[in-house]
Structures are given as C-alpha cells and as structure tokens.
Amino acid sequence: MSFTQHTKCRVCDSERLTKYIDLGFLPLSNNLCTDQNEEADRYPLRVMLCEDCGLSQLSGVIDPEVLFSHYVYRSSINQGYILHCRQMAKDLKEEYGLTESSFHIDIAGNDGALLNQFKEEIGYTKCLNIDPARNLIKHNESQGIRMYSTFWGLPAAEHLMQTCWPMADLITATNVFAHVDNVKEFIQAVKLVLKPKGKLILEFPYIIDFIWNNEFDTIYFEHLSYFSIRPLIQLVKQFGLNVEKVEKKDIHGGSVRVHIGYGEQQNSVQTFILQNEYKLIKDDYLKFAVKAKKTIDNFMGNLIRLKSKGKKIAAFAASAKGNTLLNCASINNYVIDYIIDETPEKIGKFSPGTYIPIVSLDNIGKPDYIIILSWNFADEIMEKCKKVGYTGDFIIPIPEFKIIEQKIKLKQSA
C-alpha cells in the first residue's frame, strides 16, 4: 500500500515543518475489516505545522485510490447534515440568485446528499456530482443526479470542457478540501470551469475549533490538511481568485464556509482573521497535544474502570473519528462489545485495528453505556437510541469524558 512522506507545505512549499502531535501508528480509519482476525496495516499519524504560512498537515499521504475509490461513509445518514445542506441551499440561492438553469458541480458529493437538497430548493435541471467512489454511482442515479466517478483535478475539469458541459455558476466542496493533497491543482481546475461571476464554496472543519475544542480524533489519514483562513487566502491568490467572505458554522464541531471568486475580499474577512487566528500561537499547538494525551488516557481509564465493575459497553457510529479514538486508547472488543451503525455497508464488519463487531440499530441490545463516537451528532444519536427503547446511559468522549445519566432522569420523571 502506498504511503509517501510529505516534507513540504502543500500551500507555500516551505520545508519548515514542525511536528506538534503524534498519535502513533494507526490503521486506516475507514477501511473496515471483514474478519475479526484480519490484521490491519498501520502507518504513522502525525501533524506538522508550517512555520511560514501556518498550514497544519499530516506528515505522510496514503494513495487516495485506497482511501476513496470504495467509500463506506454515507452523508445522508446524518439528519443534522441534511438540515445543514438545506439551509445552505436557501442561503446561496438568495445570495447568488441561483435558478433552475444554474449549473452546480459538487466535488466529492458522496451519496448526493447536498445536491439533493439544492435540487429540491432550487429545482436544478442539470447538476453534477464528481466523486471517485464508484460504489455510489447507482445511488446517485436513482435520485436523478449525474455522477462522474473520478478525483477532482485538471483531467476532470478538462473532461468537462471537452464533453461540452457548461461553465459552473456554483462549485461546492463540503468536507473534502481537507482530503486533497494537491490543493494547487484543485484550485487551478476550479478556475478552468468557473464562470466569471461563479463562486466556489468550501466548507471544512476550522483549525481554531480543532485546537481549542480538543478535536484530536478528527486526525486520520483522509484529513491531510487542517486549514485556517490565512494560508487559504495565500493559496487562491496564486490563481487570481480571492477569499471574498468567511462564515462560521457549528456543523462537525466547528466549521467555516468560505466564498471564493473573482470579486473583492470583504473587510469582514480580515476582521474574522484578527478575531480568531492571531490568538493562536505555536505554544497552543503543543498544549493541544498534551491535552489530547490526557483525554486519551482518561477515556481508556474510565472505560476499564466501568468494565471491571461488570458493565456492558457499546458504542454508536463506526466513524473515522471514532476509530482514531479507539485505536489511540487501545480499546478493543474486550472492552466494547459492539458498535451500532446505520450505514448498510458497515454492518457485519469490524472496526479497523480494534476488531469490534459492527451491528445495526435494530440490534442495539441492552448495554449499560453507549459511547457516542460521532459526538458532533450527539443529540441526534441519543434520540435515535431512545426511540428504539434504549434506557441506559450515554458517554460523550470529546472534548472530555462525560456521562449523560439517562437512568437517573427516567427515575426522576417516573
């Protein structure tokens, strides 16, 4: 399997990269095992800070064909994300005057969750999902969404031009830009197919929230970069584009929505940077690593304590962030009996490296505790569990170990 060391900043080419967190040798978080005895390959998972432009990036890159050509994550599983996409459609329709004849490209649109909401809100007659996951083609087509199965880059953009697709009024890329190794080619390809008044909308987890909220579990091999706004401005300016506007969003533990085009940068962009990014100094990155280690140790210690008392523990969401946490804490199937998940492709498989069986929501059983590994959708997950009759307690692992005692609430309301 291809693992390549990355010794230069992918934005500014600087070689002044400083390691600030090392999670050890971990398996690929989304590559689930089909057998409980299957040995998962492991690679070094480290994050480096560019001393020149401020970008954070992994120290190495896994071949994207391995990570994304067959992808088991389904965006539409999370109702919170669907609601976010619908509101995004309403916001951008109003701001940019999108109509049914507007051409919208969604880069790495997964199972069509975002385009579906835009189609319903705006009534597109033509839109396109460009995603390398070939296993999702039929799912997209069943919803009337055309999918071109490839990675976004210059070959994909040139193919669109050669096959007479129109220039794009809108290009969206939600939770994908952090996955891109060659970010320069990504922006160059966007410029090739974007109308003069068109917009590129990026959404990605914001590094300020990542650091301040102790979100170390979002470090995994798909997430190659952890962006702030300053290096992004430097990147897009190389191709004659501007970061025109930045908005803060609560989705995924704290994200930003960045509007990019040929227009002028709004004054609010520099205000946003001053209020957020200049507060973050190099020492904060090192403190983040120390806090992450304490959280991992505390998580492991608390679970072992509960298990030693004879408690039955399950988890919810066989997510990438969950698999990072479980592997960092060396929590396996002796501690957690099973992981509940709603993605059909995950049921019957095992978590990579920790070999915990994955079951459907119908098989929730009666554990004493359910750990919510996708803590960014905690409220939604707790409601789903309660609806199928779960009466035990919940554990939220991030930003710190917390037990939500449902049993006590039930007794008090009885």
N, C-alpha and C positions, 0 to 999 in steps of 0.2 A: 504494500500500500504506500502511496506517495506522501511523504512528509518532507517539506522543504523549510530550512531555516530562513528567517526573514531578518536581514541585518540592516535594512534601510527604511526610513519612514516612507510610507506609500503616498504621502501628500507632498512633502518637501525634499525628499531624497537624503535627508540628513542621516549620518551614521551615529549621531549622538543619542543613542537609545539606552535608557536606564531601566533595569528590571525593578518593579516595585511590589509585585505579588507573584508567588509561585505556588500553585495548587498541587504540584507533584505530577506523577504520570497517571493520566486518566484515560478511560475508553471514550469512544465517540458517543456522545450523549443520545443521539437519535438512532443509532444503529442497534436496534433491539436484538436480543438473542432468540433463536428458535429452539434452543435446547439449554436446559439448566446446567449442563456440564460443558457448554461451549466457552472456550477461553477467549475473552475479548482482547484485541490488540490495544496497547496503551502508548500514549505519547505525552511529551512534556507540555503542560498547560501553564504558560507564564505570560504576564502582561508587561509591556515595555512602554515607557513614557518618552516621547520625542522632546529633547531639551530645547529644540528650536521653535517648532510650531505648536507643540502642546498636544499632538495626537497620541492617544493610547492605542496600542495594537499588540496582538499576540506575537510571540517570538517565532512562530512557525505556521505553516499553511498546509492543510490537508487537501489533496486533489479534490476539487469541487464535484467532479463526476461521482466520487464515492459518497459525498455528503448529500447531494441534491437530486440525482437522477431518478431515485425512487424514494420519495419523501412521505413519511407516515403521519406527519402533523397535518391536521385539518383546521384551517382558520375558522370555519363556520361552526365548529363545535361550541365555541365560547359566545354566548349571547351578548355578553358585555362588549365584545369586539364588534359584533354585528350592529349594535346600537351606536357604537362609535363611528362605524362606517356610514351609517345612515345620516348621522348628524354632519359628518364630513361632506357627504353629497349635497346636503342642504346648504351648508356654508359656502362651498365652492361654486355651486350653481348661482347663488346670489351674488357672490363677489366677482365672478368672471363671466357671468351671462351665458352659462352653458345651456345648450339646447339639444333637441333630439338629433340634430345633424352634426353636433360636435364629435370629433374623433378622439377617443380616450384610449391610451395604452397604459395598462397596469403591468409593471415589471414585477415578476415573481409573485403573481396574483394567486398562487396556491389553488384552492378549490373554487375560485371565483367569488369569494365572499364579498369583497369590496365592490367589484364590478356589478354584482347582483343588486346591491343597494343603490348604486348610481343609475342602473337601468330602470329600477322601479321609480326612483325620484325624478329622473330627467327624461327617460324614455328613449335612450340611445337606439339608433338604427344600426350603428356599427361601432364595435369596440373590440379590443384585442388583449388577451392575457398572454404574456410571454413568460414562460416558466419551464425549467428543464425537467420537471417531474413528469415523466411520460405516463405514470400510473394515474394521473389526474385528468388526462385528456377527455375520456368519456364522461367523467363527472361534469366538466365544464360544458361540453357539447350538449349534455342533457338539459342544461339550463339556458341554452341558446347563446353561449359565449364561445367565440372562436378562440382557440388556444394554439399558439405556435410554440412547440416544445424545443426550447434552446436556452442557452445562457444569454443574458443581455450583454451586448458589446458591439463593436463595429461590424462584424459579419452579420449580426441580426439586423442592425439598422440598415445596412446596405441591401439586405434581402428585402426589407420592406419597400425600399425605394425602387428596386428592380422589379418587384411584383405589383407596382402601382398602388400601394396603399397610400392614403392621403397623409399630408403632414399633420402632426398631432396638435390639437388645441390644448390637451392636457396629458401629462405623463405623471403617473403616481408610482411611488415605490415606498410601501409601508413595511417597516421591519425587515428590510432587505439590504439597505445600503451598508449596514454594519457587516454583512456577509461577503462583501465584494473585496477581492484582492486588488485588482487593477482599477482603482477608482478613477484614474485619469481617463482610461478608455471608456468607462461607464459614462462620464460626463461628455466626452467627445461624441459618443454615439447618440446621446440625448440631443446634443446640438444639431446633429445631422438631420433629425426628423422633426424637430420642434418648430412650429410656426413662429414668425417674428413676434407675435403677441401671445404666444403659447406660454404655458407655465409647467415647470417641473415641481412637483410637491413631494418632498421627502419627509417621512416620519421615522424616527429612530429613538431608542432609549437615550436619555440625556446623561452624559457622564457626571454631571453635578449630582443628580439623584443617585446614580450608581455609587458614587463615593460617600455622600452624606448619609444615605439610607442603607449602607452596608449590603448592597446587592451583588455580592461576590458570586452568587450562584448563577448569575447571568453570564458568567465566563464559561464558554465552551467553544469547541473548535469551529462551529459555524460563525460565531461572533468574532470576526477578525479585527474589527476596529471599535473603539469607544470614543464617539465624537463629541467635541464641543463646537461652538459656532465659529470660533476664530480660525482653526485650520480649514473648515469648510469654505469660508469666505476666500481664503488663500487658494484653495483648490479650484473653485469655479471661475475665479478671475483669470486663471491661466487660459480659459477658453472663451473669454469675452462675455461671461454671464455674471450676474450679481445675485447675492442673497438679498432679496427685496424685503422680506418680512419674516419674523420668527414668532411662533405662538407656543406657549407652554400647554401641555396636555397631561392629564392624570393617567392615561392608559399605560399598562405594562410597567407600573411602578414609577412612572415619571418619564414622559417623552417630550420631544419637540416636533412641531410641524414647521417645516422650512419651505418658504415660497421662493423659487429661483426662476429668473427670466432675464430679459434684456433691459428691464426698467431700472430705475434708480433705487438705491438702498434707502429704506425709510430710516429716519432718525431713531426710531424706536429700537432698531437692531443694535446700535452701539449702546443704547441705554440698557438693553437686555444683557449685553455682554458685561457692562460695568457692574450691574447689579448682581450678576451670578458668577462669572468666570474669573474675575480678578480677585475674588475672595479665596480662590483655591491655590495654595502654594504647594511646592514639592513635598514638604513635610506632611501634608494632609494625605498624600498618596501612601506614604509609609505607615501612617497611623491607621489607614484603611486596612492595610494588610494585617496589622496586629489585631485589629478588631475582628476581622474575618476569622483569624485563627482561634480567637476566644469563642466566637459564636459556634464554630465547628466543634470545638471541644465540649462546649456546654450542651449542644444538641446531642452529641454522642453520649455524654454522661447522663443526661436526663432520660434518654430512651433506655439505656442499660438499667438504670435505676427502676423505671417502670416495669421493664421486662422481668427483673429479678423479683418483683412483687407478684408475678404471675399474670400481668396484664396482657391482653391480646391487642396488638397494634397493627393497624392497616394504614395505607396512605392513599391519597387521591391525586391522580394525574401523573402518568408516566412521561413527564415533561423533561425537556433538556435541562432546565434549571434544577429540577428535582434530582435528576441523575447526577449532576455535578455535586450537589449537596450530599447525597447518599454515598458517593464514592469518596469524597473528601473526608467524611466522617466514618468511613469503613463500616457502614450499616448494611447488613445483608439479610438474607431470608431467615436467619435465625432470630433476628430482632423484629423485622416487619414481615408479617405473614403473607400479605399480598398488596398489590397496588390496583386501585379501581380506576378505570379509564373508560371514556365513551367513544374513542376512535376505533372503528371496526378493525383496522389493520393491526392494531396493537394487542387486541385480545388474544390470549393464549400464548403470548411471547413472554420474555423475561427481560428485566432491566439489565442493561449492559454493565458488567463488572461486579454487580451486587446480586444478580440472578434471582430477583424477587418476581414471582409469577404475577402476570397482569390479567385482571378479570374485569367483567362488565359490571355496570352499575346494578344490574339485576342480582348480582352475586355479592352484594355489599356485606351480607352476614351481620354478625353482632359483635364487632370489636369494641373494646373499651375506649380506644382512641383512634381517630383518623387524622393523620398528618396531612395538611393541605400543602402539597409541594408547589402547586401553581398559586402561590399566595396572592398574586396580583388579581386573581379572580375569586378570592376567598368567600365573599358574600354570596356570590352565585353558586359556588360549590357547596357551601353549607346548606343553602336552600334545597338544592337537588338531593342531598343526602337525607334531609329531614322529610322531604316529600315521599321518599321510599321507606320511611319508617325508622331511620336511624335515630337512636336516643342517647348515644354515647357522647363523649367529649371530643373537641377538636384541638389540634395543635397547629399553631402558626409558627414556622421556624425562622422567618426573616421579617424584620431586621434583628430580632432576638426571640428566643424561645418563649412562647406564651401559650397557656392552656385556656381555652374557652370552655367553661364548665356548663355544658348544656343540661346535665343531670340535675344540678342544683337549681337551675331556672325552672325545670319541669316540676321539681318538688315544690318550689315556691308558688307556682301557678296552680298546683293541684288543690 
